[in-house]
Amino acid sequence: MDHQTAIANTTAFVKETLKQAEGGHDWWHIYRVWNNAKLIAQTEQADTLTIELAALLHNIADSKFHNGDEEIGPVIAGEYLRRIGVNEAIITHVQQIIRYISFKSSFDKPGFHSPELAIVQDADRLDAMGAIGIARTFSYGGFKGREIYNPEIKPDMNMDKETYKNSASPSINHFYEKLLLLKDKMNTETGKRLAQQRHTFMLSYLDQFYLEHGTLSLY
């Protein structure tokens, strides 16, 4: 199967699979990550088919919507890619990217790295920042029934992986526990450049939030 057909088929598969997904993890999240990945790949040396397939499939079964199962995503992606006849080496690579792309994986020692993972990871992290990242944070917080803000609950800046996965803190805390940390975790020069603008916007947003709320910032 040629590159264009594989991408077209995968796009249709992802749209159908995620048609009932939570708003911050739906097709449009995938679409933005896919576009971010293609943009970053223009200035990097990496395999574009692997990048596009991984970007499209990286949230095909997010563990936080599947009882914490971190293997369901790679399994579903692998089964799908084999059905459409993708090369086994590419399938294995895409599965590894799905396993190691998430922020929670940064709590562990690196278990896998490739230029393709670096690109897709940056693309995904960009979508957790800026105006989109803010919207996604409150969408997911609402989905989980979390408080928007509680000045009596301070961010936990010393979480391990399990604590992070099980956290139910207010949505504003998520800025400090994840979003504002992403700028310094970017892998590529393009990713770093794009992240800086989104990071600055989030800081401005928080200033305005605290001004309107009538409280001092958490930090």
Buried (B, 14 or more C-beta within 10 A) or exposed (E): EEEEEBBEBBBEBBBEBBEEBBBBBBBBBBBBBBBBBBBBBEEBEBBBBBBBBBBBBBBBBBBBBEEEEBEBBBBBBBEBBEEEEBEEEBBEBBBBBBBBBBBBBBBEEEEEEBBBBBBBBBBBBBBBBBEBBBEBBBBBBBEEEBEEBEEEBEBEEEBEEEEBBEBEBBBBBBBBBBBBBBBEBBBBEBBBEBBEEBBEBBEEBBEEBBEEEEEEBBE
